[in-house]
């Protein structure tokens, strides 16, 4: 299992970092593929749990929000969300009229999935579009992964006290503390060594970003665990051997990159 996880990571991580560094079409294609697959897995998980959602609408809505964020930033944010709400609500009305008594539930689940993956997931693109976004995005992605590594190692060796036993039995306070210390330390190191290309970060900014990632990103993993447990599945998919599905890889990214975007805004403005 560990060997498969390592191989999957050695393939996925460099591709991810390259996409964030080069940005533009490379990042659009990467994020469209990753979040589109995530939307597919989200729909599949809910359908397995007997909660009917329209997979095409969820995937299409996510891809539309990702494309809009890439080309227009937040310029049409309110418009895009309004159109999304009206479109999904209209579809729910149509479905209810055709005899689907659970159309209201379907509407809520479809909207939640599109906003979670399409709106929050696209903050990775927004971070990349900030001044000096190439290096800032790469640093943020690296810190999400390093925090996960630190928490995994410390939790495996010392973990005894679970902080969310029902949602994620593998998560421990010791692992969370290990991720916090490791993330803050790596962030400070990145801010120090990367000063020539990350002047806005610095040691203290890097330390703060690493600590923020350590606190926020684990909740992405816990949220996905809630979905999987509700559906009675172990992994979101099977695309990444040793890891699971795409959502098993990006669950912490979604929360972490959203938090990183606003943290960096505080640093540069």
Number of C-alpha atoms within 10 A of each C-alpha: 8 10 10 13 14 14 14 17 18 11 11 13 15 11 14 18 20 15 21 28 19 14 20 15 11 16 21 21 15 17 24 22 14 20 25 24 20 28 29 23 22 26 24 20 24 20 15 14 16 10 15 20 24 16 18 12 19 27 25 16 27 30 26 19 25 27 19 19 24 23 13 10 17 13 11 14 14 10 11 18 17 11 11 20 16 12 15 19 19 13 17 22 14 13 17 14 11 10 9 14 12 14 21 15 14 22 22 15 20 27 22 14 21 27 20 16 28 30 25 20 28 28 26 29 26 20 25 24 20 15 12 14 21 21 18 24 27 19 25 27 21 20 28 28 20 21 31 23 17 22 28 20 14 19 23 15 11 13 20 14 15 17 16 13 11 12 18 17 13 17 23 23 18 21 28 24 18 24 29 23 19 24 32 27 19 24 31 23 18 22 25 19 13 17 14 10 13 19 14 17 24 21 22 15 21 27 25 19 27 33 23 22 32 30 16 20 24 22 16 18 22 19 15 21 22 14 17 20 16 14 18 12 14 10 19 24 21 13 14 19 17 17 22 17 18 23 28 22 19 21 22 25 28 26 24 30 27 22 21 26 22 13 15 20 12 9 11 11 5
